[in-house]
């Protein structure tokens, strides 16, 4: 099992940062790593989403359950099915100031091929790290330029 943690400061309020990362369909529109996302709302605090992203030299697909806690500024996700054996984690937004926030993405994953874990999982870790960093940069550079996400 591998773990990835990414923290990024963004030049928007925590409320706007949370609103932006909660709107998964915006990832599809503004993030080069994302091929497609389908979101099915289950309730006001839960959705199921199906992701297809560029992954190293190929693609990775999965369906996850998403649990939103606007009060705590968190989104917990857990893969229901997909290319990895296990993939779960959390997005969390932290208030830094009235116009600045920190977004933390934490994920744990296991690709499910023990004999190749030493080769595949470091590649997966690099790909997840690069994709999440790129997604956050792409989502919030739009905010900086004054364009609504």
C-alpha positions, 0 to 999 in steps of 0.5 A, a space after each residue: 500500500 502506497 500513500 500520496 500527500 500533496 499540499 498546495 496553497 491557492 489564492 482564493 478563500 477556503 469556501 471558494 477553494 472547496 466549491 471549486 474542488 467539489 465540482 468534479 465536472 470542472 476538472 473535466 473542462 479545465 484539467 488536461 489530465 482528466 479525460 472524462 468524469 461522470 457524476 451521479 448525485 446520491 444525496 446532498 452529501 454524497 455522489 458516485 463518480 466515474 473518472 478516466 484520466 491520463 496515467 503515465 503512458 496510458 489511462 486509469 479508470 475507476 468509480 468512486 463514492 464521494 462524501 462531502 462535508 462542507 462544514 469540515 471542508 473535506 471530500 472523502 473518496 473510496 474506489 468502488 471498482 477500477 484499475 487499482 485494487 484499492 484507492 481511497 483518500 481525502 481532499 481537505 481545504 484549510 483556511 489560511 486567510 480571507 483570500 488564501 487557502 491550502 488544499 491537501 490531497 491524501 490518497 492510499 492505493 494498491 495496484 493489486 499486482 504484488 510481483 510488480 508492486 516495486 515497479 508499478 506503484 512508484 510509477 503510479 505515485 509519480 503519476 498521481 502526484 503530477 496529475 493532482 498538482 497539474 489539476 490544482 494549478 489548472 483549476 486555480 490559475 483560472 481563478 487568478 485570472 479572474 475567470 470563473 471556474 
